[in-house]
Amino acid sequence: MNALTGLVIIFIVLMAFMGAPVFVVISAFALTGFYLSDIQFAALIVDIYSKFSNNPVLYTIPIFTFAGYVLAESRASLRVVDFTQALFGWLPGGLAIVSLIACAFFTAFTGASGVTIIALGGLLFPALIKENYQEKFSLGLLTSSGSLGLLFFPSLPIIIYGVVSETSIPQLFAAGLIPGVFLIVILSIYSIFVAKRADTSRTKFSVSAIIRTACAAKWELFIPVILVVGIFGGFVTLGEVASITVAYALLVEVFIHRDIRIAYIPTIMHQSMMLVGGIFIIFGSALAFTTYMIDAEIPLMALEYIQAHITSRIVFLIALNIFLLIVGCIMDIYSALIVVVPLIIPIAMSYEINPVHLGIIFLTNLEIGYSTPPVGMNLFISCIRFDKSVITLYRAAVPFIIILIGGLLVITYVPELSLWLIEKYGIK
């Protein structure tokens, strides 16, 4: 039996290296574990079903995803870019700052950096080159900005982290706001420095342009207001605000701006639900694997091992960041959240790390990991979108990764950045 088990495990590992889907590998490990523990597979299915059916937050994921895809398929990106350009285009590095804000806005709603790079890359990359930004800087900016909005509501990764870790989602939304803005600010400072050296073009400050573009983008700009007032004002639940958001997005893009034909809505549904289906398949298989690990007391053994070798909270956080950067580089964010969070939560709690703060650390690492060589997902998406070699993208992304890692260290060791709003306003 031991030899057979070893062969099965080796086979599963080989499947992973040969490119088998993540959910297949996770499910195979889970089923092997349950078989060795003499637990009926039927009990596993019942456990997964009960966790899905008893969770009132999971149904918001497809709703928010559909809303994000509606915005991405419309001309909302052009209107938001025009408005931010009118606001910040007169600054040194103005267009770069516009790129950071626009990418963050769309990643927050779509939950997928690839969608942002594909949707906005064709618009922003030629504009950056035209205004004398170097190609290397422009590529690095758009590649790293693709995942910049994952800390902002209604980011799907935040919702999934909240579900998996059983942490308050409104608290996570509030906790991500200041760290997310902080990352945009430090990248903006770097962009201003680069722009001054390159003597890039600027637009003239014009109040009339701001008013005109604000009027054009007013419907899209009102969406964050709906979310903030609805959730943090206590007027609606997360599920209700998700439904309001998708109804509002459809009303604006289909009937007011008429960017999307009604006949095209089923196609958008299909595209968005493919992402949701992938997330839920991984979620189900990861739940099975997590159930086995808990039954086998693997988290407890990992906790005892780490506590025996790492006694300092500071050292643990350094090790955690290194580990999560590697995870973010080699795994997609949804797989990483569902598989790794259940392992990390009890260990971090033993070092008295607030689970909300841990969530922001976790998501910041995965955000950076998307652009980290050698296999960060954003690098390969940018290769395809901008028709450049992966080595070119490696070189372009490095300065931005260094800056973001510096920001990560501040977020990690200054928990007040994440927790101040929660404590100030008593968000539950």
Backbone hydrogen bonds, N-H to C=O, Kabsch-Sander energy under -0.5 kcal/mol:
donor,donor_aa,acceptor,acceptor_aa,energy
5,T,1,M,-2.7
6,G,2,N,-2.4
7,L,3,A,-2.1
8,V,4,L,-2.3
9,I,5,T,-2.5
10,I,6,G,-2.3
11,F,7,L,-2.4
12,I,8,V,-2.4
13,V,9,I,-2.4
14,L,10,I,-2.4
15,M,11,F,-2.2
16,A,12,I,-2.0
17,F,13,V,-2.2
18,M,14,L,-1.8
19,G,16,A,-1.4
20,A,15,M,-2.6
25,V,21,P,-1.8
26,I,22,V,-2.6
27,S,23,F,-2.4
28,A,24,V,-2.3
29,F,25,V,-2.1
30,A,26,I,-2.4
31,L,27,S,-3.0
32,T,28,A,-2.2
33,G,29,F,-2.4
34,F,30,A,-2.5
35,Y,31,L,-2.3
36,L,32,T,-2.3
37,S,33,G,-1.4
38,D,35,Y,-1.2
39,I,34,F,-2.4
43,A,40,Q,-0.7
44,L,40,Q,-0.9
45,I,41,F,-1.8
46,V,42,A,-2.2
47,D,43,A,-2.0
48,I,44,L,-2.3
49,Y,45,I,-2.5
50,S,46,V,-2.4
51,K,47,D,-1.9
52,F,48,I,-2.0
53,S,49,Y,-3.0
54,N,50,S,-1.8
55,N,52,F,-1.1
60,T,57,V,-2.0
61,I,58,L,-1.5
63,I,59,Y,-0.8
64,F,60,T,-2.8
65,T,61,I,-2.3
66,F,62,P,-2.2
67,A,63,I,-2.0
68,G,64,F,-2.3
69,Y,65,T,-2.2
70,V,66,F,-2.1
71,L,67,A,-2.0
72,A,68,G,-2.2
73,E,69,Y,-2.1
74,S,70,V,-0.9
74,S,71,L,-0.5
76,A,71,L,-0.6
79,R,75,R,-1.7
80,V,76,A,-2.6
81,V,77,S,-2.5
82,D,78,L,-2.5
83,F,79,R,-2.0
84,T,80,V,-2.5
85,Q,81,V,-2.4
86,A,82,D,-2.0
87,L,83,F,-1.8
88,F,84,T,-2.9
89,G,85,Q,-2.5
91,L,88,F,-1.7
94,G,91,L,-1.9
97,I,93,G,-2.3
98,V,94,G,-2.4
99,S,95,L,-2.2
100,L,96,A,-2.1
101,I,97,I,-2.4
102,A,98,V,-2.8
103,C,99,S,-2.5
104,A,100,L,-2.1
105,F,101,I,-2.4
106,F,102,A,-2.0
107,T,103,C,-2.5
108,A,104,A,-2.0
109,F,105,F,-1.0
110,T,106,F,-2.5
111,G,107,T,-2.6
116,T,112,A,-1.3
117,I,113,S,-2.5
118,I,114,G,-2.4
119,A,115,V,-2.8
120,L,116,T,-2.9
121,G,116,T,-0.5
121,G,117,I,-1.7
122,G,118,I,-0.7
123,L,120,L,-0.6
124,L,120,L,-3.0
125,F,121,G,-2.3
127,A,123,L,-0.8
128,L,124,L,-2.5
129,I,125,F,-2.2
130,K,126,P,-2.4
131,E,127,A,-1.4
132,N,129,I,-1.7
133,Y,128,L,-2.2
138,S,134,Q,-2.5
139,L,135,E,-2.7
140,G,136,K,-2.2
141,L,137,F,-2.7
142,L,138,S,-2.3
143,T,139,L,-2.2
144,S,140,G,-2.4
145,S,141,L,-1.9
146,G,142,L,-0.8
147,S,144,S,-0.8
148,L,145,S,-1.7
150,L,147,S,-1.2
152,F,149,G,-1.7
155,S,152,F,-1.9
159,I,155,S,-1.6
160,I,156,L,-2.8
161,Y,157,P,-2.6
162,G,158,I,-2.4
163,V,159,I,-2.2
164,V,160,I,-2.8
165,S,161,Y,-2.8
166,E,162,G,-0.9
167,T,162,G,-1.7
172,L,168,S,-1.8
173,F,169,I,-2.7
174,A,170,P,-2.2
175,A,171,Q,-2.6
176,G,172,L,-1.9
177,L,173,F,-0.6
177,L,174,A,-0.8
178,I,174,A,-0.6
180,G,176,G,-2.1
181,V,177,L,-2.3
182,F,178,I,-2.7
183,L,179,P,-2.2
184,I,180,G,-1.7
185,V,181,V,-2.5
186,I,182,F,-2.4
187,L,183,L,-1.9
188,S,184,I,-2.1
189,I,185,V,-2.4
190,Y,186,I,-1.7
191,S,187,L,-2.1
192,I,188,S,-2.5
193,F,189,I,-2.0
194,V,190,Y,-2.4
195,A,191,S,-2.6
196,K,192,I,-2.2
197,R,193,F,-1.6
198,A,194,V,-2.1
199,D,195,A,-1.0
200,T,195,A,-1.6
201,S,131,E,-1.7
203,T,89,G,-1.6
210,I,206,S,-1.9
211,I,207,V,-2.5
212,R,208,S,-2.7
213,T,209,A,-2.8
214,A,210,I,-2.3
215,C,211,I,-2.3
216,A,212,R,-1.8
217,A,213,T,-2.1
218,K,214,A,-0.6
218,K,215,C,-0.5
221,L,217,A,-2.6
222,F,218,K,-1.1
223,I,220,E,-1.3
225,V,221,L,-0.6
226,I,222,F,-2.0
227,L,223,I,-2.2
228,V,224,P,-2.8
229,V,225,V,-2.6
230,G,226,I,-2.3
231,I,227,L,-2.6
232,F,228,V,-1.8
233,G,228,V,-0.6
233,G,229,V,-1.1
234,G,231,I,-0.8
235,F,229,V,-0.6
235,F,230,G,-1.0
236,V,230,G,-1.9
241,V,237,T,-2.5
242,A,238,L,-1.9
243,S,239,G,-1.9
244,I,240,E,-2.3
245,T,241,V,-2.4
246,V,242,A,-2.2
247,A,243,S,-2.1
248,Y,244,I,-2.6
249,A,245,T,-2.7
250,L,246,V,-2.2
251,L,247,A,-2.3
252,V,248,Y,-2.6
253,E,249,A,-2.7
254,V,250,L,-2.3
255,F,250,L,-0.7
255,F,251,L,-1.3
256,I,251,L,-1.4
257,H,252,V,-3.4
258,R,252,V,-0.5
259,D,253,E,-1.9
260,I,253,E,-1.6
264,Y,261,R,-1.6
265,I,261,R,-0.5
265,I,262,I,-1.3
268,I,264,Y,-1.7
269,M,265,I,-2.6
270,H,266,P,-2.4
271,Q,267,T,-2.5
272,S,268,I,-2.6
273,M,269,M,-2.7
274,M,270,H,-1.4
275,L,271,Q,-1.1
276,V,272,S,-1.9
277,G,273,M,-3.1
278,G,274,M,-2.0
279,I,275,L,-2.1
280,F,276,V,-2.7
281,I,277,G,-2.3
282,I,278,G,-2.1
283,F,279,I,-2.6
284,G,280,F,-2.7
285,S,281,I,-2.2
286,A,282,I,-2.7
287,L,283,F,-2.2
288,A,284,G,-1.8
289,F,285,S,-2.1
290,T,286,A,-3.0
291,T,287,L,-2.5
292,Y,288,A,-2.0
293,M,289,F,-2.4
294,I,290,T,-2.4
295,D,291,T,-2.2
296,A,292,Y,-2.5
297,E,294,I,-1.1
298,I,293,M,-2.5
301,M,297,E,-2.0
302,A,298,I,-2.6
303,L,299,P,-2.5
304,E,300,L,-2.3
305,Y,301,M,-2.1
306,I,302,A,-2.5
307,Q,303,L,-2.6
308,A,304,E,-1.4
309,H,305,Y,-1.1
309,H,306,I,-0.6
310,I,306,I,-3.2
316,F,312,S,-2.1
317,L,313,R,-2.2
318,I,314,I,-1.9
319,A,315,V,-2.6
320,L,316,F,-2.8
321,N,317,L,-2.4
322,I,318,I,-2.2
323,F,319,A,-2.4
324,L,320,L,-2.8
325,L,321,N,-2.3
326,I,322,I,-1.8
327,V,323,F,-2.3
328,G,324,L,-3.1
329,C,325,L,-1.3
330,I,326,I,-1.9
331,M,327,V,-2.3
336,A,332,D,-2.4
337,L,333,I,-2.3
338,I,334,Y,-2.2
339,V,335,S,-2.5
340,V,336,A,-2.3
341,V,336,A,-0.7
341,V,337,L,-1.2
343,L,340,V,-0.9
344,I,340,V,-2.2
345,I,341,V,-2.7
347,I,343,L,-0.7
348,A,344,I,-3.0
349,M,345,I,-2.4
350,S,346,P,-1.3
351,Y,347,I,-0.7
351,Y,348,A,-1.1
352,E,349,M,-1.7
353,I,348,A,-1.8
354,N,352,E,-0.6
358,L,354,N,-2.9
359,G,355,P,-1.8
360,I,356,V,-1.6
361,I,357,H,-2.3
362,F,358,L,-3.0
363,L,359,G,-2.7
364,T,360,I,-2.3
365,N,361,I,-2.2
366,L,362,F,-2.1
367,E,363,L,-2.4
368,I,364,T,-2.2
369,G,365,N,-2.8
370,Y,366,L,-1.3
371,S,368,I,-1.8
372,T,369,G,-1.2
376,G,372,T,-1.3
378,N,370,Y,-2.0
379,L,370,Y,-0.8
379,L,376,G,-0.9
380,F,376,G,-1.0
381,I,377,M,-2.0
382,S,378,N,-2.7
383,C,379,L,-1.7
384,I,380,F,-1.7
385,R,381,I,-2.7
386,F,382,S,-2.9
387,D,383,C,-0.8
388,K,383,C,-1.1
393,L,389,S,-1.6
394,Y,390,V,-2.3
395,R,391,I,-2.2
396,A,392,T,-2.0
397,A,393,L,-2.2
398,V,394,Y,-1.4
401,I,397,A,-2.3
402,I,398,V,-2.4
403,I,399,P,-1.9
404,L,400,F,-2.6
405,I,401,I,-2.5
406,G,402,I,-1.9
407,G,403,I,-2.1
408,L,404,L,-2.5
409,L,405,I,-2.2
410,V,406,G,-1.6
411,I,407,G,-2.5
412,T,408,L,-2.7
413,Y,409,L,-2.4
414,V,410,V,-1.4
417,L,414,V,-1.9
418,S,415,P,-1.0
419,L,415,P,-2.2
420,W,416,E,-2.2
423,E,419,L,-2.4
424,K,420,W,-3.0
425,Y,421,L,-2.2
426,G,422,I,-1.0
427,I,422,I,-1.2
